């Protein structure tokens, strides 16, 4: 599986896509936050306790929304088994963010590999990290761990961290929706 830092970046990539891109969610149309609501959505998409709304400038939130659109294309390309398209999109994102490995140290924590410079903005840093994590997944045998929800009328994405790599849904709500619909169909077939 992925190490904890890469796993976090993959989860953030999925969270950015799910919070900041239009589509469908749990059977309903989903319109991503815009304008003044965008910084709050970014805070919700990033790991808890990391940032306050005041720390996310509107320009940085808009940059992350554009990154989320590109990341959505990567998940969709992986889902359709078009790894060439996924890699091309990621390579562009990696170049545009200047992603590069660097060891960083925080007091009380071990050294960690990060993929952005110390002077990069919040948006460039998260974009570079998420793009690198997705590149590491696509460039390994873990590419099958990236997915798009299989529930009807839902296009949210996920990273499968289960032991058996059998996840098909973005959430337990979508899984329950599909199971309930299948149950109703079986019951209607018996009547």
Secondary structure as a PSIPRED ss2 file (coil, helix, strand):
# PSIPRED VFORMAT (PSIPRED V4.0)

   1 X C   1.000  0.000  0.000
   2 X C   1.000  0.000  0.000
   3 X C   1.000  0.000  0.000
   4 X H   0.000  1.000  0.000
   5 X H   0.000  1.000  0.000
   6 X H   0.000  1.000  0.000
   7 X H   0.000  1.000  0.000
   8 X H   0.000  1.000  0.000
   9 X H   0.000  1.000  0.000
  10 X H   0.000  1.000  0.000
  11 X H   0.000  1.000  0.000
  12 X H   0.000  1.000  0.000
  13 X H   0.000  1.000  0.000
  14 X H   0.000  1.000  0.000
  15 X H   0.000  1.000  0.000
  16 X H   0.000  1.000  0.000
  17 X H   0.000  1.000  0.000
  18 X H   0.000  1.000  0.000
  19 X H   0.000  1.000  0.000
  20 X H   0.000  1.000  0.000
  21 X C   1.000  0.000  0.000
  22 X C   1.000  0.000  0.000
  23 X E   0.000  0.000  1.000
  24 X E   0.000  0.000  1.000
  25 X E   0.000  0.000  1.000
  26 X C   1.000  0.000  0.000
  27 X C   1.000  0.000  0.000
  28 X E   0.000  0.000  1.000
  29 X E   0.000  0.000  1.000
  30 X E   0.000  0.000  1.000
  31 X C   1.000  0.000  0.000
  32 X C   1.000  0.000  0.000
  33 X C   1.000  0.000  0.000
  34 X C   1.000  0.000  0.000
  35 X H   0.000  1.000  0.000
  36 X H   0.000  1.000  0.000
  37 X H   0.000  1.000  0.000
  38 X H   0.000  1.000  0.000
  39 X H   0.000  1.000  0.000
  40 X H   0.000  1.000  0.000
  41 X H   0.000  1.000  0.000
  42 X H   0.000  1.000  0.000
  43 X H   0.000  1.000  0.000
  44 X H   0.000  1.000  0.000
  45 X H   0.000  1.000  0.000
  46 X C   1.000  0.000  0.000
  47 X C   1.000  0.000  0.000
  48 X C   1.000  0.000  0.000
  49 X C   1.000  0.000  0.000
  50 X C   1.000  0.000  0.000
  51 X C   1.000  0.000  0.000
  52 X C   1.000  0.000  0.000
  53 X H   0.000  1.000  0.000
  54 X H   0.000  1.000  0.000
  55 X H   0.000  1.000  0.000
  56 X C   1.000  0.000  0.000
  57 X C   1.000  0.000  0.000
  58 X H   0.000  1.000  0.000
  59 X H   0.000  1.000  0.000
  60 X H   0.000  1.000  0.000
  61 X H   0.000  1.000  0.000
  62 X H   0.000  1.000  0.000
  63 X H   0.000  1.000  0.000
  64 X H   0.000  1.000  0.000
  65 X H   0.000  1.000  0.000
  66 X H   0.000  1.000  0.000
  67 X H   0.000  1.000  0.000
  68 X H   0.000  1.000  0.000
  69 X H   0.000  1.000  0.000
  70 X H   0.000  1.000  0.000
  71 X H   0.000  1.000  0.000
  72 X H   0.000  1.000  0.000
  73 X H   0.000  1.000  0.000
  74 X H   0.000  1.000  0.000
  75 X H   0.000  1.000  0.000
  76 X H   0.000  1.000  0.000
  77 X H   0.000  1.000  0.000
  78 X H   0.000  1.000  0.000
  79 X H   0.000  1.000  0.000
  80 X C   1.000  0.000  0.000
  81 X C   1.000  0.000  0.000
  82 X C   1.000  0.000  0.000
  83 X H   0.000  1.000  0.000
  84 X H   0.000  1.000  0.000
  85 X H   0.000  1.000  0.000
  86 X H   0.000  1.000  0.000
  87 X H   0.000  1.000  0.000
  88 X H   0.000  1.000  0.000
  89 X H   0.000  1.000  0.000
  90 X H   0.000  1.000  0.000
  91 X H   0.000  1.000  0.000
  92 X H   0.000  1.000  0.000
  93 X H   0.000  1.000  0.000
  94 X H   0.000  1.000  0.000
  95 X H   0.000  1.000  0.000
  96 X H   0.000  1.000  0.000
  97 X H   0.000  1.000  0.000
  98 X C   1.000  0.000  0.000
  99 X C   1.000  0.000  0.000
 100 X C   1.000  0.000  0.000
 101 X C   1.000  0.000  0.000
 102 X E   0.000  0.000  1.000
 103 X E   0.000  0.000  1.000
 104 X E   0.000  0.000  1.000
 105 X C   1.000  0.000  0.000
 106 X C   1.000  0.000  0.000
 107 X C   1.000  0.000  0.000
 108 X C   1.000  0.000  0.000
 109 X C   1.000  0.000  0.000
 110 X C   1.000  0.000  0.000
 111 X C   1.000  0.000  0.000
 112 X E   0.000  0.000  1.000
 113 X E   0.000  0.000  1.000
 114 X E   0.000  0.000  1.000
 115 X C   1.000  0.000  0.000
 116 X C   1.000  0.000  0.000
 117 X C   1.000  0.000  0.000
 118 X C   1.000  0.000  0.000
 119 X C   1.000  0.000  0.000
 120 X C   1.000  0.000  0.000
 121 X C   1.000  0.000  0.000
 122 X H   0.000  1.000  0.000
 123 X H   0.000  1.000  0.000
 124 X H   0.000  1.000  0.000
 125 X H   0.000  1.000  0.000
 126 X H   0.000  1.000  0.000
 127 X H   0.000  1.000  0.000
 128 X H   0.000  1.000  0.000
 129 X H   0.000  1.000  0.000
 130 X H   0.000  1.000  0.000
 131 X H   0.000  1.000  0.000
 132 X H   0.000  1.000  0.000
 133 X H   0.000  1.000  0.000
 134 X H   0.000  1.000  0.000
 135 X H   0.000  1.000  0.000
 136 X H   0.000  1.000  0.000
 137 X H   0.000  1.000  0.000
 138 X H   0.000  1.000  0.000
 139 X C   1.000  0.000  0.000
 140 X C   1.000  0.000  0.000
 141 X C   1.000  0.000  0.000
 142 X C   1.000  0.000  0.000
 143 X H   0.000  1.000  0.000
 144 X H   0.000  1.000  0.000
 145 X H   0.000  1.000  0.000
 146 X E   0.000  0.000  1.000
 147 X E   0.000  0.000  1.000
 148 X E   0.000  0.000  1.000
 149 X C   1.000  0.000  0.000
 150 X C   1.000  0.000  0.000
 151 X C   1.000  0.000  0.000
 152 X C   1.000  0.000  0.000
 153 X C   1.000  0.000  0.000
 154 X C   1.000  0.000  0.000
 155 X C   1.000  0.000  0.000
 156 X C   1.000  0.000  0.000
 157 X E   0.000  0.000  1.000
 158 X E   0.000  0.000  1.000
 159 X E   0.000  0.000  1.000
 160 X C   1.000  0.000  0.000
 161 X C   1.000  0.000  0.000
 162 X C   1.000  0.000  0.000
 163 X C   1.000  0.000  0.000
 164 X C   1.000  0.000  0.000
 165 X C   1.000  0.000  0.000
 166 X C   1.000  0.000  0.000
 167 X C   1.000  0.000  0.000
 168 X C   1.000  0.000  0.000
 169 X C   1.000  0.000  0.000
 170 X C   1.000  0.000  0.000
 171 X C   1.000  0.000  0.000
 172 X H   0.000  1.000  0.000
 173 X H   0.000  1.000  0.000
 174 X H   0.000  1.000  0.000
 175 X H   0.000  1.000  0.000
 176 X H   0.000  1.000  0.000
 177 X H   0.000  1.000  0.000
 178 X H   0.000  1.000  0.000
 179 X H   0.000  1.000  0.000
 180 X H   0.000  1.000  0.000
 181 X H   0.000  1.000  0.000
 182 X H   0.000  1.000  0.000
 183 X H   0.000  1.000  0.000
 184 X H   0.000  1.000  0.000
 185 X H   0.000  1.000  0.000
 186 X H   0.000  1.000  0.000
 187 X H   0.000  1.000  0.000
 188 X H   0.000  1.000  0.000
 189 X H   0.000  1.000  0.000
 190 X H   0.000  1.000  0.000
 191 X C   1.000  0.000  0.000
